[in-house]
Structures are given as C-alpha cells and as structure tokens.
Amino acid sequence: ISKNKGKGGKNRKRGTNKNEPEKRDLNLKEEGQEYGQVIKMLGNGRLEVYCFDGTRRLGVICGKMRKKSWVSNGDIVLVGLRDFQDSKCDVIMKYLPDEAKRLQKMKEIPEHVKQNEDEDTRPGDDNIVFEHGSDDSDDDEYQPQGNARYQPGDSDEESGELEDFNVDDI
C-alpha cells in the first residue's frame, strides 16, 4: 500500500481566499494581438468579440482561462489573431476594470468604450420596466366570472340545503 505524498485533495483549497486582488503587471498587445470587447456570450467557451481594429470576430477562450476567470458581456479582453482565419481569434487575457481604465488613459483602447465596472451590472439591463396591474384587457390571466367566490367553510352541507342529483346526469 502506497502512502499519500500530496498535501490533500480539492477540499483543502476551499478554505483559502483566492479573491484577494493581486497587483499584476499590465500586459500590452504585441504583434498579432488586438484589444477587444465582448459583445455576446455564445456558450461552450466561445464568444463574439468586437476588436478595436473595427472587425467582429468569433473568440475562443483558451484552456488556461476556462475555469479560472469568468468572462462576461462588456469585458475588455486581449485576443490573439489567427493568420489563417481573420474571422476567428483566441481570447488570451481578460482585463480587470481598473486595468481597462489604465489602458484608456494610455490611449491603447478608445475613450468611448463603455465597460463593466461591477460584476452585477450587465449592459442593457437598466431600461427594463415591469408594470404591475396594467390596464390591458387582452391579458391571458384567469379572472373569475361574476361575484361568486369560494371561501373555505361555505358549503351546502352547513346550510342544510342538499340537492339530490342523479349520477347519470353528470
């Protein structure tokens, strides 16, 4: 029987706080890379990216980012362009909101780009209005006919009025 020589299983990692923001170096784009903004999540590690060179591309999240950092709509990302496919790219890195602001100050990305600053806010969700008790009469909701309502305790047995009925009439 062999001895376990590791430090523990996956449950050991649960107690550690990995959410402490580390100060990391700002990676700038190199040859064959471009900055972009996520337009739409497509699922299965794919997304639609608007690259700041003016083209829309299908982005694929690289393997080391898949479970580590969550990419959502409106995020600023660094993508690697493909020589053989101009319509596709590989997402290399996701920029944090403060890093994206620094890129804007350095004039690396355009000033007019609106980015997500909170993880809770999503673009396009701020103009949704729900109306309660609208006056529309074409609703498909059930509305009882007449004034008769059933209330617990109301029965013909209590009032002493029992009607005889024939089962065959039903």
RAKAFEN-V273346 format. One record per residue. N is the residue number from 1. RES is the residue in three letters. SS is DSSP state (A for helix, B for strand, O for the rest). PHI is phi in whole degrees, 0 to 359 (* if undefined). OMEGA is omega in whole degrees, 0 to 359 (* if undefined). Layout:
BEGIN
n = {N:N}
res = {RES:RES}
ss = {SS:SS}
phi = {PHI:PHI}
omega = {OMEGA:OMEGA}
END
This chain:
BEGIN
n = {1:2:3:4:5:6:7:8:9:10:11:12:13:14:15:16:17:18:19:20:21:22:23:24:25:26:27:28:29:30:31:32:33:34:35:36:37:38:39:40:41:42:43:44:45:46:47:48:49:50:51:52:53:54:55:56:57:58:59:60:61:62:63:64:65:66:67:68:69:70:71:72:73:74:75:76:77:78:79:80:81:82:83:84:85:86:87:88:89:90:91:92:93:94:95:96:97:98:99:100:101:102:103:104:105:106:107:108:109:110:111:112:113:114:115:116:117:118:119:120:121:122:123:124:125:126:127:128:129:130:131:132:133:134:135:136:137:138:139:140:141:142:143:144:145:146:147:148:149:150:151:152:153:154:155:156:157:158:159:160:161:162:163:164:165:166:167:168:169:170}
res = {ILE:SER:LYS:ASN:LYS:GLY:LYS:GLY:GLY:LYS:ASN:ARG:LYS:ARG:GLY:THR:ASN:LYS:ASN:GLU:PRO:GLU:LYS:ARG:ASP:LEU:ASN:LEU:LYS:GLU:GLU:GLY:GLN:GLU:TYR:GLY:GLN:VAL:ILE:LYS:MET:LEU:GLY:ASN:GLY:ARG:LEU:GLU:VAL:TYR:CYS:PHE:ASP:GLY:THR:ARG:ARG:LEU:GLY:VAL:ILE:CYS:GLY:LYS:MET:ARG:LYS:LYS:SER:TRP:VAL:SER:ASN:GLY:ASP:ILE:VAL:LEU:VAL:GLY:LEU:ARG:ASP:PHE:GLN:ASP:SER:LYS:CYS:ASP:VAL:ILE:MET:LYS:TYR:LEU:PRO:ASP:GLU:ALA:LYS:ARG:LEU:GLN:LYS:MET:LYS:GLU:ILE:PRO:GLU:HIS:VAL:LYS:GLN:ASN:GLU:ASP:GLU:ASP:THR:ARG:PRO:GLY:ASP:ASP:ASN:ILE:VAL:PHE:GLU:HIS:GLY:SER:ASP:ASP:SER:ASP:ASP:ASP:GLU:TYR:GLN:PRO:GLN:GLY:ASN:ALA:ARG:TYR:GLN:PRO:GLY:ASP:SER:ASP:GLU:GLU:SER:GLY:GLU:LEU:GLU:ASP:PHE:ASN:VAL:ASP:ASP:ILE}
ss = {O:O:O:O:O:O:O:O:O:A:A:A:A:A:A:O:O:O:O:O:O:O:O:O:O:O:O:O:O:O:O:O:B:B:B:B:B:B:B:B:B:B:B:O:O:B:B:B:B:B:B:O:O:O:O:B:B:B:B:B:B:O:A:A:A:O:O:O:O:O:O:O:O:O:O:B:B:B:B:B:B:O:O:O:O:O:O:B:B:B:B:B:B:B:O:O:A:A:A:A:A:A:A:A:A:O:O:O:O:O:O:O:O:O:O:O:O:O:O:O:O:O:O:O:O:O:O:O:O:O:O:O:O:O:O:O:O:O:O:O:O:O:O:O:O:O:O:O:O:O:O:O:O:O:O:A:A:A:A:O:O:O:O:O:O:O:A:A:A:O}
phi = {*:270:272:287:250:277:257:132:268:289:290:294:283:294:282:281:265:266:274:296:290:267:280:245:291:276:275:266:288:243:296:86:235:209:274:207:236:287:265:208:272:257:93:60:75:242:205:260:240:264:279:282:271:102:242:262:225:272:261:241:286:289:299:287:263:305:258:274:235:269:260:224:300:88:287:268:230:256:243:262:279:260:289:265:223:281:274:234:210:245:282:265:206:255:271:287:302:289:291:294:294:295:295:293:294:278:65:280:240:298:290:284:288:262:238:285:255:247:287:281:269:239:296:92:270:276:253:274:237:254:258:251:70:291:273:294:268:265:289:268:284:282:232:294:272:76:266:288:231:277:233:302:100:275:211:288:292:290:279:82:259:254:264:276:223:260:295:291:283:281}
omega = {181:178:174:182:179:182:180:183:183:180:178:183:185:183:183:180:180:184:177:182:177:175:181:181:180:180:177:182:178:177:180:178:181:174:179:177:182:179:189:175:183:181:179:178:179:180:177:185:170:179:185:168:173:182:174:182:173:182:177:180:183:188:183:179:192:182:186:182:183:180:180:181:177:181:175:183:172:183:174:181:179:179:187:178:181:184:180:178:180:179:184:188:173:178:174:183:179:176:179:177:178:176:178:179:179:180:176:175:184:181:186:183:176:186:176:176:175:176:183:182:178:181:177:181:187:182:181:180:176:179:179:178:181:183:181:181:182:176:181:182:179:174:183:180:176:182:184:176:177:174:180:181:177:176:180:183:182:182:178:180:177:179:174:177:181:182:180:180:184:*}
END
